């Protein structure tokens, strides 16, 4: 028996009183067995005569939206719940890509046949709330208990290329082992160009679930490697063959280090998805320049300038999976400067260097990425309990007021006009010089800035 809230019971009883049999399906049922809480519910409705009659029945419960006439799906916002209502249906592939399907309604279809169209057995579990009966024709509950990911029907699974990436993120989120038959299917689909059919926004959504909802995203990334899928996300496919110096990276290759680092970053997620997505992608890609820069110098492995070179490579990589320019702009500086906390700490950098760094990257984000990089490895000897470079930089940046953003300019164009200067192209140069002087701490207040400006104008130093 799956416990339901009183509002859901009222809705179900209302539908039943009008001759409609509701069956709860998908993630809500699955997550009952995994301990995950969700307010997104899918309900299949048996006995619906028309969308219009269903709309009439549901309107008193909240805001309705119809999407996909061929799908016949009604979305209801009902209190804290977001509920999708749909009739039982089958799907058949008739075109290219993730959306190339023809939907056929069968209101009298039994649950087993309706569930056959689903991707994985763990998603093909249903619950009849009227009889309080679990419907599990494909053994999804046992698969959850045994930590196993299996497809429902291998013949129809291959019709949807997105299912490969869904396998990756489900394996990571629920820490499942991919069934051998499913692994072979996914390898075949990838080899035949499955990812080429997918729009970038769909790829991004699956990466988003993988990175934001997994305790160990490495499970999904390693499965993607086993499937042969890293070639599509090159140069990630070269990480495994890129060695690192054992003194600093006893764990081995760039691939192993990257997996350890993204798991470390996942343990530090903030709960703000845009920030977490930027941090996790930055960690995933922070060494993307190493395959092209790793050399042996005096018998020691090194990857000089890999951070700088990695920025351009990462930008191309990110542009293949997202159109979110703000996200990309947030990630790239984190890749470029991910080694700076350690370098500045070792050099006991002055305030000017920290102030300058804040103009290029969010230092708070940078410290988290660098911390994941630091702890995302093996250690020769006892593992450190603290990331001293990050603690030092956080304290210094916080004291300077630049932990989250650079200092605001103390001098503005209105100050120049106030001194009798006429607006011109020279304003930009004067203000840039003034800001650099501010970063050099030649002045720290607005009054000091005006004195500095007067002096420079009189001595013609601008």
C-alpha positions as CSV (number, residue, x, y, z in Angstrom):
1,X,0.0,0.0,0.0
2,X,1.3,3.4,-1.0
3,X,0.1,6.2,1.4
4,X,-1.7,9.0,-0.3
5,X,-2.5,12.5,1.0
6,X,-6.2,13.4,1.6
7,X,-6.2,15.9,-1.4
8,X,-5.0,13.1,-3.7
9,X,-7.6,10.7,-2.3
10,X,-10.4,13.3,-2.9
11,X,-9.2,13.7,-6.6
12,X,-9.0,9.9,-7.1
13,X,-12.5,9.3,-5.6
14,X,-13.9,12.1,-7.8
15,X,-12.6,10.5,-11.0
16,X,-13.8,7.1,-9.9
17,X,-17.3,8.3,-9.2
18,X,-17.5,9.4,-12.9
19,X,-16.4,6.0,-14.2
20,X,-12.7,6.6,-14.6
21,X,-10.1,4.3,-13.2
22,X,-6.9,6.1,-12.2
23,X,-3.6,4.3,-12.0
24,X,-0.5,6.0,-10.6
25,X,2.6,5.3,-12.7
26,X,6.2,6.3,-13.2
27,X,8.5,8.2,-10.8
28,X,6.0,8.8,-8.0
29,X,5.5,5.0,-7.6
30,X,9.2,4.2,-8.1
31,X,10.3,6.8,-5.6
32,X,8.0,5.4,-2.9
33,X,10.4,2.4,-2.9
34,X,13.6,4.5,-3.0
35,X,12.7,7.0,-0.3
36,X,12.8,10.0,-2.6
37,X,10.0,12.5,-2.1
38,X,8.4,14.0,-5.2
39,X,5.3,16.1,-5.9
40,X,5.3,15.3,-9.6
41,X,2.8,12.6,-10.3
42,X,1.8,10.7,-13.5
43,X,-1.7,9.2,-13.6
44,X,-3.0,7.0,-16.4
45,X,-6.8,7.2,-16.8
46,X,-8.8,4.2,-18.0
47,X,-12.3,4.8,-19.3
48,X,-11.8,8.4,-20.5
49,X,-14.3,9.2,-23.3
50,X,-12.8,12.5,-24.4
51,X,-10.3,15.2,-23.4
52,X,-13.1,17.7,-23.1
53,X,-15.1,15.6,-20.6
54,X,-11.9,15.1,-18.6
55,X,-11.2,18.8,-18.6
56,X,-14.6,19.4,-17.2
57,X,-14.0,16.9,-14.4
58,X,-10.6,18.3,-13.4
59,X,-11.3,22.1,-13.7
60,X,-12.6,22.5,-10.1
61,X,-9.3,21.1,-8.7
62,X,-6.9,23.7,-10.2
63,X,-5.2,25.2,-13.2
64,X,-5.2,22.9,-16.3
65,X,-3.0,22.8,-19.3
66,X,-3.1,20.6,-22.4
67,X,0.1,19.8,-24.2
68,X,0.6,17.5,-27.2
69,X,-2.8,16.9,-28.8
70,X,-1.5,13.5,-30.1
71,X,-0.4,12.7,-26.5
72,X,-3.6,13.8,-24.9
73,X,-1.9,14.8,-21.7
74,X,-3.5,17.2,-19.3
75,X,-1.3,18.9,-16.6
76,X,-3.0,19.9,-13.4
77,X,-1.5,22.2,-10.8
78,X,-3.2,20.9,-7.6
79,X,-1.9,22.4,-4.4
80,X,1.6,21.2,-3.9
81,X,1.3,18.7,-6.7
82,X,2.0,18.8,-10.4
83,X,0.0,16.0,-12.0
84,X,0.1,14.7,-15.6
85,X,-3.1,12.8,-16.7
86,X,-2.9,10.6,-19.8
87,X,-4.8,7.7,-21.3
88,X,-3.1,4.4,-21.7
89,X,-1.3,4.3,-25.0
90,X,1.2,2.6,-27.2
91,X,4.0,4.2,-29.2
92,X,5.5,3.3,-32.6
93,X,8.6,4.8,-34.2
94,X,7.8,6.6,-37.5
95,X,10.4,9.3,-37.8
96,X,13.9,10.6,-37.0
97,X,15.0,11.5,-33.5
98,X,13.6,11.6,-30.0
99,X,10.2,13.0,-31.1
100,X,9.6,10.7,-34.1
101,X,6.8,8.7,-32.6
102,X,3.1,8.0,-33.4
103,X,0.9,7.8,-30.3
104,X,-2.2,5.5,-30.4
105,X,-4.8,5.7,-27.6
106,X,-6.3,2.5,-26.2
107,X,-8.7,3.4,-23.4
108,X,-9.4,-0.3,-22.9
109,X,-5.7,-1.4,-22.9
110,X,-4.6,-3.4,-19.9
111,X,-1.8,-2.1,-17.7
112,X,0.8,-4.6,-18.8
113,X,0.5,-3.6,-22.5
114,X,0.4,0.1,-21.6
115,X,3.5,-0.2,-19.4
116,X,5.4,-2.0,-22.2
117,X,6.1,1.3,-23.9
118,X,8.1,2.5,-20.9
119,X,11.9,2.5,-20.9
120,X,13.0,0.8,-17.7
121,X,11.3,-1.8,-15.4
122,X,11.7,0.6,-12.5
123,X,9.6,3.1,-14.4
124,X,7.0,0.5,-15.4
125,X,5.5,0.0,-11.9
126,X,1.9,1.1,-11.3
127,X,-0.4,1.5,-8.3
128,X,-4.1,1.1,-8.3
129,X,-5.3,3.4,-5.5
130,X,-8.8,2.2,-5.5
131,X,-7.9,-1.4,-4.8
132,X,-4.6,-0.5,-3.2
133,X,-2.8,-2.9,-5.5
134,X,0.7,-2.7,-6.8
135,X,1.0,-3.4,-10.6
136,X,4.5,-4.7,-11.5
137,X,4.4,-6.8,-14.6
138,X,8.1,-6.5,-15.4
139,X,9.7,-6.9,-12.0
140,X,10.6,-3.3,-11.4
141,X,10.4,-3.6,-7.6
142,X,12.8,-6.5,-7.5
143,X,15.2,-4.6,-9.8
144,X,15.1,-1.6,-7.4
145,X,15.9,-3.9,-4.5
146,X,18.7,-5.6,-6.4
147,X,20.1,-2.3,-7.6
148,X,19.7,-3.4,-11.2
149,X,18.7,-1.3,-14.3
150,X,16.9,-3.3,-17.0
151,X,14.8,-2.2,-20.0
152,X,11.2,-3.3,-20.3
153,X,11.3,-4.3,-24.0
154,X,14.6,-4.5,-25.9
155,X,12.7,-4.3,-29.2
156,X,11.1,-1.0,-28.5
157,X,13.8,0.5,-26.2
158,X,16.1,1.2,-29.2
159,X,13.4,3.4,-30.8
160,X,14.2,6.3,-28.6
161,X,17.9,7.5,-28.5
162,X,17.3,9.6,-25.4
163,X,16.9,6.4,-23.4
164,X,20.7,5.9,-23.5
165,X,21.3,9.1,-21.5
166,X,18.3,8.3,-19.3
167,X,20.0,5.0,-18.5
168,X,23.2,6.9,-17.5
169,X,21.4,9.3,-15.2
170,X,19.1,6.7,-13.6
171,X,22.1,4.5,-12.9
172,X,23.8,7.3,-11.1
173,X,20.8,8.7,-9.3
174,X,19.7,5.3,-7.9
175,X,23.2,3.7,-7.9
176,X,22.1,0.9,-10.1
177,X,24.2,-1.6,-12.1
178,X,23.3,-1.7,-15.8
179,X,22.0,-5.1,-17.0
180,X,24.2,-6.7,-19.6
181,X,21.5,-6.9,-22.2
182,X,20.8,-3.2,-21.7
183,X,24.5,-2.3,-21.9
184,X,24.8,-4.2,-25.2
185,X,21.7,-2.3,-26.6
186,X,23.1,1.0,-25.6
187,X,26.4,0.3,-27.1
188,X,24.7,-0.7,-30.4
189,X,22.6,2.5,-30.3
190,X,25.6,4.7,-29.8
191,X,27.6,3.0,-32.5
192,X,24.7,3.6,-34.9
193,X,24.6,7.3,-34.1
194,X,21.9,7.6,-31.5
195,X,23.3,10.8,-30.0
196,X,23.3,12.4,-33.4
197,X,19.5,12.4,-33.3
198,X,19.2,14.3,-30.1
199,X,18.8,18.1,-29.8
200,X,21.2,19.7,-27.4
201,X,18.5,20.8,-25.0
202,X,17.5,17.2,-24.4
203,X,21.2,16.2,-23.8
204,X,21.6,19.1,-21.4
205,X,18.5,18.0,-19.4
206,X,19.9,14.5,-18.9
207,X,23.2,15.9,-17.8
208,X,21.4,18.2,-15.4
209,X,19.6,15.3,-13.8
210,X,22.8,13.3,-13.6
211,X,24.9,16.1,-12.0
212,X,22.2,17.6,-9.7
213,X,20.4,14.5,-8.5
214,X,23.2,12.0,-8.0
215,X,25.3,11.5,-4.9
216,X,27.9,9.9,-7.1
217,X,27.6,11.3,-10.7
218,X,30.8,9.3,-11.5
219,X,28.6,6.2,-11.7
220,X,26.8,7.6,-14.7
221,X,29.9,9.0,-16.3
222,X,31.7,5.6,-16.0
223,X,28.6,3.9,-17.5
224,X,28.7,6.3,-20.4
225,X,32.4,5.3,-20.9
226,X,31.5,1.6,-20.8
227,X,28.8,2.2,-23.4
228,X,31.3,3.8,-25.7
229,X,29.5,7.2,-25.4
230,X,32.5,9.4,-24.5
231,X,33.5,9.7,-28.2
232,X,30.4,11.9,-28.7
233,X,31.6,14.1,-25.8
234,X,35.2,14.3,-26.9
235,X,37.8,15.0,-25.6
236,X,36.5,13.3,-22.5
237,X,37.3,10.0,-24.3
238,X,41.0,10.9,-24.1
239,X,41.0,11.4,-20.3
240,X,41.5,7.7,-19.6
241,X,44.7,7.6,-21.6
242,X,46.1,10.9,-20.2
243,X,48.5,10.0,-17.3
244,X,49.3,12.3,-14.4
245,X,52.4,12.6,-12.2
246,X,52.1,10.1,-9.4
247,X,53.4,12.4,-6.7
248,X,50.5,14.8,-7.0
249,X,47.9,12.3,-8.5
250,X,48.5,8.8,-7.1
251,X,45.0,7.9,-8.3
252,X,46.2,7.7,-11.9
253,X,44.7,9.1,-15.1
254,X,42.9,12.3,-15.7
255,X,39.7,10.3,-16.0
256,X,40.0,8.7,-12.6
257,X,40.8,12.1,-11.1
258,X,37.8,13.8,-12.8
259,X,35.4,11.1,-11.5
260,X,36.7,11.6,-8.0
261,X,36.4,15.4,-8.3
262,X,32.8,15.5,-9.6
263,X,31.7,13.2,-6.7
264,X,33.5,15.6,-4.3
265,X,31.8,18.6,-5.9
266,X,28.4,16.8,-5.7
267,X,28.9,16.4,-1.9
268,X,29.2,20.3,-1.7
269,X,26.1,21.2,-3.8
270,X,24.5,24.4,-2.5
271,X,20.9,23.7,-3.6
272,X,20.9,26.6,-6.0
273,X,20.7,24.7,-9.3
274,X,22.3,27.3,-11.6
275,X,25.3,27.7,-9.3
276,X,25.6,23.9,-8.8
277,X,25.4,23.2,-12.5
278,X,28.1,25.7,-13.2
279,X,30.4,24.2,-10.5
280,X,29.8,20.6,-11.5
281,X,30.4,21.2,-15.2
282,X,33.5,23.3,-14.3
283,X,34.8,20.4,-12.3
284,X,34.0,17.9,-15.1
285,X,35.9,20.0,-17.6
286,X,38.6,21.6,-15.4
287,X,41.3,19.4,-16.9
288,X,39.9,19.2,-20.4
289,X,43.2,20.8,-21.7
290,X,45.4,18.1,-20.3
291,X,45.2,15.6,-23.2
292,X,46.7,18.3,-25.5
293,X,49.3,19.7,-23.1
294,X,50.7,16.8,-21.0
295,X,54.4,16.3,-21.5
296,X,57.4,14.8,-19.7
297,X,59.9,17.4,-18.4
298,X,63.0,16.1,-16.7
299,X,61.3,12.8,-16.2
300,X,58.2,14.4,-14.6
301,X,54.7,14.5,-16.1
302,X,53.4,18.0,-16.4
303,X,50.6,19.8,-18.3
304,X,51.7,23.4,-18.6
305,X,49.1,25.9,-19.5
306,X,46.4,23.3,-19.6
307,X,43.9,25.6,-17.8
308,X,44.3,28.3,-20.4
309,X,44.1,26.0,-23.3
310,X,41.2,24.2,-21.7
311,X,39.0,27.3,-21.9
312,X,38.7,27.2,-25.6
313,X,38.2,23.5,-25.7
314,X,35.6,23.7,-23.0
315,X,33.7,26.4,-24.8
316,X,33.3,24.2,-27.9
317,X,32.2,21.3,-25.7
318,X,29.6,23.3,-23.8
319,X,28.2,24.9,-26.9
320,X,27.4,21.4,-28.1
321,X,25.0,20.8,-25.2
322,X,23.6,24.2,-24.2
323,X,22.6,27.6,-25.5
324,X,22.8,29.1,-22.0
325,X,25.4,31.7,-22.6
326,X,25.3,33.0,-19.0
327,X,26.1,29.5,-17.8
328,X,29.0,29.1,-20.2
329,X,30.3,32.5,-19.2
330,X,30.3,31.5,-15.6
331,X,32.0,28.2,-16.2
332,X,34.9,29.2,-18.4
333,X,36.7,31.5,-15.9
334,X,36.5,28.7,-13.3
335,X,38.4,26.4,-15.7
336,X,41.0,29.1,-16.5
337,X,41.7,30.0,-12.9
338,X,41.1,26.7,-11.1
339,X,44.7,26.4,-10.0
340,X,45.0,30.0,-8.7
341,X,44.0,29.4,-5.1
342,X,46.9,27.0,-4.6
343,X,49.3,29.3,-6.5
344,X,48.3,32.4,-4.6
345,X,48.5,30.7,-1.3
346,X,51.9,29.3,-1.9
347,X,53.2,32.7,-3.1
348,X,51.5,34.4,-0.1
349,X,49.9,36.8,-2.7
350,X,49.2,40.4,-1.8
351,X,45.8,42.1,-1.8
352,X,46.3,43.5,-5.3
353,X,46.5,40.0,-6.8
354,X,43.3,38.9,-5.0
355,X,41.5,42.0,-6.0
356,X,42.6,41.5,-9.6
357,X,41.4,37.8,-9.5
358,X,38.0,38.9,-8.4
359,X,37.5,40.9,-11.6
360,X,37.9,37.7,-13.6
361,X,36.0,35.1,-11.6
362,X,33.7,34.7,-8.6
363,X,36.1,33.7,-5.9
364,X,33.5,31.9,-3.9
365,X,32.8,29.6,-6.8
366,X,36.5,29.2,-7.6
367,X,37.3,28.1,-4.1
368,X,34.7,25.3,-4.3
369,X,36.0,24.1,-7.7
370,X,39.6,24.2,-6.4
371,X,38.5,22.3,-3.3
372,X,36.8,19.6,-5.4
373,X,40.0,19.4,-7.5
374,X,42.2,19.1,-4.3
375,X,40.2,16.4,-2.6
376,X,39.1,14.6,-5.7
377,X,42.2,12.5,-5.8
378,X,44.2,9.9,-3.9
379,X,46.9,11.0,-1.4
380,X,50.4,9.6,-0.6
381,X,49.9,9.2,3.1
382,X,47.0,10.5,5.2
383,X,44.3,12.5,3.5
384,X,44.3,16.2,4.6
385,X,41.4,17.3,6.8
386,X,41.4,20.9,5.4
387,X,41.9,22.7,2.2
388,X,44.2,25.4,3.6
389,X,44.6,27.3,0.3
390,X,40.9,27.7,0.0
391,X,40.4,28.8,3.6
392,X,43.2,31.3,3.3
393,X,41.8,32.8,0.1
394,X,38.2,32.9,1.5
395,X,39.3,34.8,4.5
396,X,41.4,37.3,2.5
397,X,38.7,37.8,-0.2
398,X,36.0,38.2,2.4
399,X,38.1,40.8,4.3
400,X,38.5,42.7,1.0
401,X,34.8,42.4,0.2
402,X,35.4,40.6,-3.0
403,X,34.4,37.0,-2.2
404,X,31.3,37.1,-4.5
405,X,32.0,40.0,-6.8
406,X,34.7,42.5,-7.7
407,X,34.9,45.9,-6.0
408,X,32.7,48.6,-7.4
409,X,34.5,51.4,-9.1
410,X,35.0,54.4,-6.8
411,X,35.2,56.8,-9.7
412,X,32.4,57.1,-12.2
413,X,31.8,59.3,-15.3
414,X,29.8,61.7,-13.2
415,X,32.9,62.4,-11.1
416,X,34.8,63.4,-14.3
417,X,31.9,65.7,-15.3
418,X,31.8,67.2,-11.8
419,X,35.5,68.2,-12.3
420,X,34.6,70.1,-15.4
421,X,35.6,67.5,-18.0
422,X,33.6,67.2,-21.2
423,X,32.4,63.6,-22.0
424,X,34.6,62.1,-24.6
425,X,36.2,58.8,-25.7
426,X,39.0,59.6,-23.3
427,X,36.6,59.0,-20.4
428,X,36.9,55.2,-20.9
429,X,40.7,55.3,-20.6
430,X,40.6,57.6,-17.6
431,X,38.1,55.3,-15.8
432,X,40.1,52.2,-16.7
433,X,43.3,53.7,-15.3
434,X,41.4,54.8,-12.2
435,X,40.0,51.3,-11.6
436,X,43.5,49.7,-12.0
437,X,44.8,52.3,-9.5
438,X,42.0,51.3,-7.1
439,X,42.9,47.6,-7.5
440,X,46.5,48.6,-6.7
441,X,45.1,50.3,-3.6
442,X,46.4,53.7,-4.4
443,X,43.1,54.9,-2.9
444,X,40.4,53.2,-0.9
445,X,37.6,55.8,-0.5
446,X,35.7,58.1,-2.9
447,X,37.4,61.2,-1.4
448,X,40.8,59.6,-1.9
449,X,39.9,58.7,-5.4
450,X,38.9,62.3,-6.2
451,X,42.3,63.5,-4.8
452,X,44.1,61.0,-6.9
453,X,42.2,62.1,-10.0
454,X,42.9,65.8,-9.4
455,X,46.6,65.0,-9.0
456,X,46.7,62.9,-12.1
457,X,44.9,65.6,-14.2
458,X,47.1,68.4,-13.0
459,X,50.3,66.4,-13.6
460,X,48.9,65.2,-16.9
461,X,49.3,61.5,-16.0
462,X,46.1,60.4,-17.6
